[in-house]
């Protein structure tokens, strides 16, 4: 496996495997839980408060690590002070399922007051947060057609609203109930008629909510709603809702659109023509109008957030300001909706023009700009969008970098939320797995500052973040470029990989780190303990002890055992001569030419270039201070993994950072004028 003349293991570290979709395994459970909570939601009432409403929608709580309290987000979605939602004159605690027959009798009454009262009681039964709603009993009673009939009572908005709320909650039930509602009662058509004919925004919101619940159930019903034109109706009106500051209706419209745009069909594309979309996937041509609409939405909301943030920083508003929180939630919902369109459409070029339509707008610049804001609600979906793009073709990754992603990535490596730092490292690992010209931009960015942040993450951060940061370093090392490896060794990449191995209990990162060590050591130019003797540096860092430990108590056929065993046999054999560089007898000038001492990595800091230029023919550094620094680093390394980085200040500074690191004079991966994209 580790032959003296050829590093065969690198064949296994090909670009395809480096650009792996590791999120398929790592995020599948979290994604499934999120989608289950998002696709259907039930509007609830809080016992003890007759006018306040809330939702079991977990869309506002998908950031488990964001410390957003449910109380804050709930009132942003569904609080209503209108008379339509009032339950005055009704004791909510007295409404129980045992009285269902009497409520149904009232519902069938010819008197308007009794109809309203009976409908309200059924709605309350379906809305109580502390009880399991009696879905089956209500369906069995046969009152659903009557409730749907009330949708057409344009002269009685209270009755319309209560009936729509009741049916909306029925649509949050099981597939069996929804099949009955849609196939036997034509509930989709009833909601669509109510949505297009009502002039009351709260009734309109209930219709949107009901359609969103149905769309979240299956691809079959999703396609029915799409064919009926509701998608374009919502696209046409969602910007209007936002400009009217009707955030509740805007959020529900975006949520309904997100359910319509997601794909979970079971059909697969043709085996003979795999690039053809599945037959039950809505053609991109029919929904591509969402791109300019959502671009405008994000631009509008981003401007509002920016203005409100200025007032918050000036002390004129609190971070809990309702409008500010609502804007954040609405913006987050828009970003998640964009993410849901990526998976089904991004792989079907040229049958789908998805990528061309996305990059023809300033949507990516807006998404990256949101990553400079101090909100995890915006960071999480933004990172997921960017991560999906950079896990694709190299040319798409380059377009992301051209729009300034590395600047946002380096900023968010300091985020206080572990999940965000982990996601940033995951995106960078996919960038590092690209071809040389793209991967090298990580090393060049800010004269190696981004690389230094990644190495610091491996040394000091949480174990999960260490693992992802280690993937980035391993992918960069796999480029097998002598200058890159030397530069990374100077930046303490050996210590960083050791820290990853020391804390990892997962096989794949351990194997990847050992493969990276082999690449590093195989580029040693001498065994003289000099700057190019990487084997000695690996020994001094204490990595050999870790390799030995990995061979103890593990099955001989285990990949961790075989990798560590072969690594030790190659470089530290028990008998015979130790491994020697193939060209050990040649000095640098003989091996690389007369001007070899001038060969340095383009991004190497000036001081390190000077030190490198003072090497003698044996590869030793003549500068005494440089050698002393190397020795000190080796002596102190034993405790590096226990050092914790200092945290100061807030999670982020809003907008453009004022630190020197943000000034990219080289123009790498940023806008040419050095200014961020503005709303």
N, C-alpha and C positions, 0 to 999 in steps of 0.2 A: 504493500500500500504506500509506504513512504520510501520509495527507491532513492538511491543517492543521486541519480541524474535527472529524475523527473518527479514532480509532485503530483502523483496521479489523483490524489484526493480532490484536487481542484476541479476535476471533471465532474464531480458530484456537486460542486458549488457553482453550477452554471448560472447564467443570468436569469433563467426561468425560475430556478429554485430560490434564488436570492430575492426575486420579485414576488415571492410566495404570497398568497392571500391568507396569511396566518390569522386574519380576523375571522375566517370561516369557523375556526375552532374556538378562538378566544372570545368572540363576541356573539356566538350563535345563541347561547342561553340568555344573555342579557337582552339581545335583540328580540328574541321570542317573547320574553316577559314583557318588554315594552310594547310590542305590537299587540299582544293580547289585551293589554290595558287601554291601548289607544283606539283600537278599531271600534269598540262599542263602549258607550258610557251612559250611565243612568242618572237622570236629574233627580236629586234628592231634596228633601226638606229637612231642616234641623228641628228636632223636637224641642219645644220650648220657645221657639221664635217663629211667629206666624207669617212673617214677611220676608225673612231672609232665606235664600235658596242656595244650595251648593251642589257640587257635582262629584261623582265618584271617578270622573276622568282623571287618570294619572298622568296626562300629558304634561302637567305642570310639575310633576314630581319625578320625571325620568332622570334627573340628575341626583342620584342618591347621595353623592358626595358634595353637592352644591350648598347644602345647609339652607335651602329655601324651605320655609315652613309651610305646611299645608294651608294654614289659616290665611296666609298672605295670598297664595295663588288661588284658593277657592273663591274668595270674594271678588277676585279680578274676573273670573269667568261668568259667574251666574247671579251676582247680587242684583236684585231688582226691587225697586221701590214703587213700581206701577200698580195700579188698581187691578190689572189683569191677574197678577200673581198673588193678590191678597187672599187670605183665608179668614177674614173677619167673620165672626159669628159661628165659627166651627172650632170645637175642641179637638185638636189633632189627636190627643191621647185616647179619645173615645172612638176613633175610627179603627175598627178591627176587622179582620177577615171573616169572623163569625157573623157579621152583619152584612155580608156581601149581597145576599139575596134582597135585602131591603133597599140597598143602594141601586141595584139593577131595576127594581120596581120604580124607583124615582126617576131613573134614567129614561124609562119608557113612558113616563107621564106626559100628558099633553100640556101641562102647565110649565111655563118657561122656568120659573123659580125652582121647581122641583127637579127639572132636568139639570140645571146648573149645579144644584146641590148634590145630586147623585153622581154627576160627572166629576165634581171636585172630590167627593169621597173616594171614588175609584182611583183618581189620580193620586190622592194622598196615600192610599194603600200601596200603590206602585212606587211611591217615592220615599217611604220611610227608610232612614239610614240604618235603623237598628233592627229591622225585620227582613225576612226573606219574602219578597213580593209574591202574591198568589197568582202567578202567571197562568198556570194551567187551569185554575178555577175560572178565571175571567174568560179565557179562550173558550172553555167548555160551556159557559153561560150563553154564548152566542151574541154578546153585545158589541163585538168589534165592528160589524157593519153599521150599527147605529152610531158608534163613535165617529166612524169615517164619514157618515152622512152629515154630522155636525160641522165638518170641515167647510161645508158649503153655506153655512148660516152666516152670510156676510153681514147681516144686520145685528148679529149678536156676537161681538168679538170675544166676550168673556167665555161663552160656550165654545167658540172655535179654539181659543187658547187652551182651555182645560182639556178638551178632547185631544188636541194635538200633543199636549204634554203626556197624557195617558198612553197614547199609541206610541210615542217616542220611547217611553220606558218599556213598553212591550217589545219594541224592536231591539232592546238591549238584552233580551233573554236568549234562549237556546236556538239552535238552528231549526229545530222542529217548529217552534213558535213562529220564527221568521218565515219559514216555508209556508205555513198556514196564512200568515198575513199577506205575503206577496203573491202566492199562487191561487189563493181562494178568495182573497178580499181586495186585490188590486191596490194595496197600500201604497206602492211606489207612485202610481198615477194620482192617488189622492193627495199625497204630499206635494207632488209636482204642481198640481192645480192650485193648492193652497199657497205655495211659494210664489207663483206667478201672478196671483190675483189679489192677495192681501196687501193692504197699504200700511199695516201696523208692523213695526219692526220686531216686536217681541213674538208675534205670531210667525213672522218670516223666520225668525231665529229657531223656533220650534220645528218648523218644516225642514230647515237646513239640518238641524240636529237629528231628526228622524231619518232623513236620507243618508246622513253620515253613518248612522248605526247600521242601516241596511247595507251600505257599500262596504262596511267593515266586515261583513259576514262572509262573503264569498266573491270570487271573480265573476261568477255567473250574474249576480245581481249588480255588481259593479258595471259590467258591460251594458246591462239594460239601462241603467241610469245615464251612462255616457251616450248611448244612442239616442236618448230622449232629449238631449240638448241642455241638460241641467248644468253640465260642466261649463259650457260657454256662458250660460246665464250667470253663474257665480263669478267667473272670471271678469265678466263685464261690470259687475256690481261691487266686487270686493274692494276696489280702490275707493269707490264712493263711500262705502261704510267707514273706511279708515279716515278719509278727509272729514267726515261728519263726526269723528271721534267716537263712533259707536264701536268700541273695541270688543265688546262681547260678541256682537254679530260678526264682526270682522274675523275674530279668532275662530268662531264656529264655522264660518265659511271656508277659512283656510284649512281647518281640520277636516271638513267634509271633502275638500279638494284633495287633501293628502290621502284619504281613504280611497278616493276614486283613482288616484294615480299609482297606488301601490299594486304590485303584482304578486299573487300567490297561487296562480293557476297550476294545475297538475300537468297540463299539456307540455310536450317538449317539441323542439324544432326537429325538422327532418334530419335523419341520419346521413342522407346523401347530400343534403344542403344545410349544414349546421348553422350557417349564417342567416338563415331565414328565421324571422321571429315566430314564436308559437302562435298557432291560429287563434287562441283566445286572448292574446295580448292586443290591446287597442293600438291601432297604427299610430306611430308618432306624428304623422302628418295631421291627424285629427286633433291632437292636443298640444302641438308645438307652440300655440299661441300663449301658453303659460309662461314661456321664457321672458318675453318683454313685460308681461303683466307682473310677474314676481320680481323682475329687476326693478320696475317702477315702485312696487310695494316696498322692497328693501331699501331703496334709495329714500323714499318718503319717511319710512319708519326710522331709518338711520339718522336722518336729519333731525327728527323729533327727539330721539334719544340723545343726540349730541347737544342740542339746546338745553334739554332738561338736565343733562349732566353738568353743564356749565353752571346752571343755577344751584345744583347740589354742591358743587365744589365751592361756590361762593357763599354757601350757608343759607341760601334763600329757600331751598327745599330739602326735605329729608330723603334718604335713599328709599324709604318705604312709601314715597309719594305714589298714590294710586295710578296716576297717568303714566308715570315712569315705569312702574312694574307692569302695567298693561302693555306698554310699548315693547318692553323686553320680551314678554310672553308671546306677543303677536309676531315679533321678529323671529323668535326661536321657532315658532310653528312654521313660518315660511321657510326657514332654512331646512328643517326636517323634511318638509314636503319636497324640496329640491333633491334632498338625499334619496328619497324613496323612488325618484325617477331614474336614478343612475343605474341601479342593478339591472332592471329589465331592458333598458334601451342602449346602454353604452357599448354592448358587445355585438350590436347588429348593424354595424356599418358595412356597406353603404345603404342597406335597406332602411336604416334610420339615419337621419342627419342630426342626431342629438348633439354630438360633440361640436359640429360646425355651428349649430344654432346657439349653443352655450357660449362658445368663444367669440362669437360675432358681437356679443354685448359686453358690457363692463361688469357682468355678474360676478366673475371671479375676483375682480378688484374689490368689489363691495364685500364679498365674503372674507377676504383677507383683512380688509379694514375692520370688520367686526372682531377679528382676533386681537386687535389692539385695544379693545374695550375691556373694562374690568367686570365682565359678567360671564360666569360659567355657563349660563343659559345660552349664550351666543357662541361660546368657545366650543362646546361639545359638538353641536351639529356642524359648525364650520370645519372643525378638524375632520369629522367623518366625511364630509364632502371632498375636502382636499385629499384625504387619505385614499379615497376610492379612485380619484383621478390619477394620483401618482403611482398607484399599483397597476396602472395600465401601460400603454405604449410609451416609449421614451420621448417621442415628440410631444405628447400631451404633458408629460412631466416637465419638459423644458418650458412649455408655455406657462405652467404654474410658477416655475422659478422666475421667468421673465416678469411676472406680475408681483414679485417681491415677497414670495412666501418665506424665504429663509430668514428675513428680518422678523417676521411674525413668529416663526418657529423659535428663534433664539430668545425672543422676549418671553415666550410662554414656557420655556424650560425652567423659568423661575417662578411659575405659578404655584400657589400654595396647595392646590388641589392635585393629589397624586394622579388621579385618572387623566387629567389634562397633560401632565408631564409625560405620562406613559404613552398617550396617543400621539404626542408630538414626536417622541422617539420612534414610534412605529412608522409614522409618515417618512421620517428621515431615513429609516432603514430601507424603505422601498426606493427612495431617491438614491441612496448609496449603492443599491443593487443594479443601477442603470449602467450604461456604457461609460467609458472613462470620462469623456468630455462633460457629462452631466454629473457624475459622482464626485469629480474633483472640485466642483463648485462648493461642496460642503466644507472641504478643507481650506479652500481659498477665501471663504467668506470672512470678512473683517480680519484679514491676516491671521487666520487660524483661531479666532475667538470662539466661533461656533464649535469647532472641534474640541477646544478646551472645555467648553460647557458640557459637552457629551462625556468627556473623560471625567470631569468632576461628578457628573451624575453617576457614573459607574463606581466612583470611589466613595461617595457620601450619601447617595439618595436611597430611597426605599428599594427593597429587593426587587419588586416588580418593575420599577423604573430602570434599575440596574440591568435587568435582563434585556429590556428593549434597547437601551443605549448600547449594550454590548453587541447587539445585532448590527447596529450602525457601524461600529468600529470594525467588526469582523467583515462586513461587506466591503468596507473601504480597503482593508488589508488584502482582501481577495483580488483586488486589482493587480496585485503582485508587481507593483512599481517600486523600484529601489529607492527613488527619491521620496516617494510618499511614505514608505515604511520607515525610512530614516527620520523624516520629519515627525511622524507619529511616535516613534520611540523617544525622541527628544521631549515630546509632550506627555510622556508617561503612559503610553498606551499599554505597556506590559503590566504596570501596576493596576490599570483599569480592568484589563481582562482577568487578572488574578482575583480582583475584588468580586467580579461577576461569578467566577468559578467558586470562590470561597463561600458565597451565600446561596448559590443555586442548588435546588434539589430536583431540577428537571433535566432530563437527559439531553435534550436537543441543544440547549445553550452550552452545556458542558462540552459536548462534542464539537460544536461550532467554535468555541474558544480554543480548544486544543488544535483544531485545524488551522485557526488563525495563528497560533503560536508556531506551528510548523512553517507557515509561509514566512513569518518574521525570521525565524532562526535559519531558514534555508538561504536567506539573503545576507547572512553573516559573511564578512570579507576576511575575517581573521579570528584566531583563537588567542588573542593577546590582551583581553580585558580592556580593549580600547573602545572608542565610540561605535565602531562597526562590529564589535563582538557581541551580537545580540544573544548568543547562547549563554554567555556569562551573565548578561543582564537578567535573563530569565531565571538563572540559578540564584542570583543575588536577591531577586524579588521573592524567592520562596515558592516558586511555582512547581519545582521538582517534587517537593514534599506533597503537594496537592495531587500531582500525577500518580505518586506512589499510593496515596490514600485511595484513589479511585480504582486501584487494582485490587484492593483488599476486600474480601467478602462478596465479590461480584462474580456472577457466572462467567466462565471463559468465553461464552458466545455473545456476551453482552457487548453492544457497540461502544459503550463507555470504557469497558475494560480493554477491548482490542485497540481502540484509538490511543488510550493512554499508554498501554504496553508497547505498541509499535513506536510511539513517540519517544519513549525512554530508550528503547533498543536502538533507535536510530542515532540519537544524540548523546546518550550516556550508556553505552554498552557495558555489560558486566565483564566481558573479556575482549581483548583486541584493542585496536586504536580507536579513539573517539572520532566522531564525525568531523571532517575537515572541509572547508569551503573548496569547491572545485578549482578556483583560481587563487588559492591562498598565497602562492609564491609570487604573484604579480602585485605590484603596487598600484595605487589608484591611477597614476599617469599612464602606466603600461596598459591597464585594463580599459580605461575610458578615454585615453588620448591626452595630449599635452595640456589641454585646457581643462582637465578634469576638476582641478581645485576650484574652478569658477562655476561648476555645475551645482546649483542649489534649487530647491523648490521655489517656485515663483512667489509663493506667499510667505516664505520664511522671514521672520523678523530680522531687521538689519543687524542687530547684535549677534544673532545666531549665525548669520551669513559670514560675518567677520571671523567668528570662531571657527567655522567650518573651513574657511579659506586658509587657516593657519595649520592645517593638518600636514604632517610629514608623510613620507612615502609609505610608512607602515600603518597609516590610518590612525595614529595617535594624535590627540589634541595637545598642542603646545601651550595653549592658554591655561595657566595654572588655576585661575578662578573658575573657569568652566569645568575643569576636572574636579575641583573641590565641590562644586555644586552637585555634580553627578554623584559623588560619594555620599554627600549629605542626604541626597534624596534616597539612596539605597539604605542608609542607616535608619532613616525615619520611617521607612515604608511599612515596617512590621505592624505599626499601629494605625495605618492610614484608614483602614476600613472602619475603625471605631470613632473616627473624627466626624463630628456633625457640622455641617455648614451653618454659618450664622444667618439668621433671617432678620431683616430689618425693614421697616416701613410697611406700607400697605401691600396688598397683593399685586397691584399694578399702579403705575401712574397713567392717567388717562391720556389717550392720544399718542403723539410721537414722543418717544423717550428723549431726554436731554443728555443722556450719557454719551461719552465719546464713542462708545462702541456702535452707536446708531448711525454715525456719520460715515457712510461708505464712499470713500473718495474713489475707489477703484471702479465703482459702478457695477459691481458684480451682483446679478440677481435682483436688481432694484430698478425703479424708474430712473431714466437717465438724468433727470433733474434733481434727484435725491429727495423729492417731496412725495408724501403719501397721497394716494387717491383720496379725493374729498367727496362727501355727499353733495 
